């Protein structure tokens, strides 16, 4: 009997806000009276759609939904509670790890995991302290660290959502390089010999950009997303160009069966028809919740990405 591979995934869920105005963050547009007219119906529809998407990631390759999945752009624990109560997820043994971050908009990273398959041993939020060219701090997302046991092996996972290029590539490039250095400081503090490490996230840079290829991925890591990107694949589209900001990077021991019971098999972008825009000039692109101020009723402006590990 051949064992089915298991999957792990990452998904930027595009502004998963509740409908309440938080006094401490810039989330007013995602309220019933805000610019987005973000009311209970639209919110619940997004929750149900995301639940469906998560359960189906990797369905053509694995018998189970992802064992764990990193998320970006979740507002708080309330939206995660509601997500786990969605029709698709409510009967599955998922739990989550989440910490509120200092992001000005109030969007965080999170970690969903199958409690029957993965045991969380330790977690923390790693502060990301970076500055702009005027030496003003950018209050961006923390890195979420989760240490856990999968298939009797310890795995260290880092969930990232790096600063976007919205204020300019040159202006923000240094921030992303600085975050790569922060992440390596944390990795170097792991006391285990030859630890198994998964780095995932929306890095707001492609696999061949300097922040990833020169500063994050060193001789101890492999980035399977690079070959996907070089083959013209992407998880999001900006100004008509496919981007692969969403990546899962592995320590090299996942490629060596003598060093791990879990061996890397392949990397994928999950882009079935139901996650793609069905019409118009953006047909076959990610089916977004909003396009600018216009409500589309989709899932997210990113496709999920996942990798397969063979036991």
C-alpha positions, -999 to 999 in steps of 0.1 A, spaced: 0 0 0 14 34 -10 9 61 15 -6 93 3 17 123 7 7 150 31 4 187 23 13 219 40 2 253 27 2 290 28 -27 313 19 -30 351 18 -68 354 24 -71 391 14 -83 413 42 -102 389 64 -117 415 86 -147 413 109 -174 439 106 -166 459 137 -145 491 138 -115 486 160 -104 518 178 -68 508 176 -64 500 139 -72 515 105 -100 491 96 -130 515 93 -134 508 56 -142 472 65 -174 480 84 -210 482 72 -208 520 70 -173 521 56 -161 524 20 -163 487 14 -198 484 28 -185 453 47 -216 439 64 -225 405 79 -236 389 46 -204 397 27 -183 387 58 -201 353 62 -199 346 25 -161 351 26 -158 329 56 -176 301 39 -157 304 7 -123 305 25 -133 274 45 -141 256 13 -109 266 -3 -87 255 26 -103 220 28 -97 215 -9 -60 226 -12 -40 197 -26 -71 175 -31 -57 159 -63 -26 148 -45 -34 141 -9 -61 123 10 -62 150 37 -65 188 36 -33 205 46 -18 193 79 -10 229 86 -15 261 68 0 296 73 -24 325 68 -19 362 60 -42 391 64 -64 379 92 -76 406 116 -80 388 149 -89 356 167 -126 363 161 -123 358 123 -103 326 129 -130 312 153 -156 320 126 -135 304 99 -132 271 119 -170 272 124 -176 274 86 -195 246 69 -164 231 54 -142 232 85 -165 228 114 -162 190 116 -124 189 109 -99 188 138 -84 222 131 -71 246 157 -50 278 153 -21 298 167 -24 336 165 -10 367 181 -21 403 175 6 423 157 14 460 157 4 464 120 -14 497 115 -43 481 96 -46 453 121 -38 424 98 -19 395 112 -5 361 103 -19 329 117 -13 292 117 -40 266 113 -32 230 121 -48 195 123 -47 186 159 -48 149 151 -17 151 130 4 180 144 12 188 180 21 224 188 50 225 213 59 262 214 49 294 196 57 331 197 54 363 178 88 375 166 88 414 165 98 429 132 114 463 138 123 480 106 126 516 96 120 537 65 145 561 48 135 588 73 143 565 102 106 562 111 96 527 122 73 508 100 48 490 122 44 459 101 34 423 108 53 401 133 68 368 122 47 339 137 69 311 150 55 276 157 74 246 169 56 213 166 57 176 161 47 160 128 52 123 121 74 121 152 97 148 139 102 183 153 95 211 127 101 248 132 78 269 111 80 307 104 49 324 89 57 358 73 40 387 57 66 412 46 60 449 38 45 456 4 60 477 -24 31 502 -21 54 530 -10 79 522 -37 103 493 -45 135 511 -35 119 525 -3 107 491 9 134 468 -4 157 475 26 129 465 50 125 431 34 162 425 34 163 436 71 135 411 79 155 383 63 183 391 87 159 391 117 146 357 106 181 343 103 189 355 138 160 335 151 169 304 131 205 306 144 192 305 179 176 270 175 196 247 197 189 215 178 214 200 155 203 201 119 168 214 126 139 209 102 127 244 92 98 256 71 97 293 61 64 303 45 46 335 37 38 364 14 72 380 10 61 407 -14 91 397 -35 95 370 -61 118 340 -56 145 356 -77 145 390 -59 176 398 -38 157 397 -4 148 360 -11 176 346 -33 205 364 -17 194 372 19 168 346 29 177 314 10 213 304 19 232 272 15 211 255 42 177 261 24 159 252 -8 132 273 -24 110 250 -46 90 281 -56 119 293 -78 113 267 -104 75 274 -105 82 311 -110 108 305 -137 81 283 -155 58 313 -156 35 304 -127 22 328 -102 -2 331 -72 -12 367 -77 -13 392 -106 -4 429 -106 -6 451 -137 -10 421 -159 21 403 -146 21 371 -126 39 373 -93 49 345 -69 52 364 -36 37 334 -18 64 308 -12 73 279 10 110 274 17 125 243 33 157 234 50 178 210 29 172 180 52 137 177 38 153 167 5 174 140 21 156 108 31 185 98 54 179 129 75 141 131 76 111 108 77 93 135 57 108 140 23 99 169 0 81 157 -31 68 187 -50 56 223 -49 23 236 -63 0 266 -68 -36 257 -60 -56 274 -88 -87 253 -96 -115 270 -117 -136 279 -86 -108 301 -73 -104 320 -106 -123 350 -119 -150 336 -142 -154 367 -165 -141 400 -179 -105 411 -185 -93 395 -153 -107 361 -163 -86 332 -148 -69 355 -123 -75 350 -86 -112 356 -79 -109 386 -55 -132 398 -28 -127 434 -40 -112 450 -70 -104 485 -58 -136 497 -42 -158 473 -62 -171 442 -45 -165 410 -66 -177 384 -41 -147 361 -46 -122 344 -23 -89 362 -24 -65 381 -46 -40 353 -41 -40 316 -49 -29 293 -21 4 276 -25 13 242 -10 40 215 -10 38 178 -7 58 157 18 61 120 14 62 99 46 
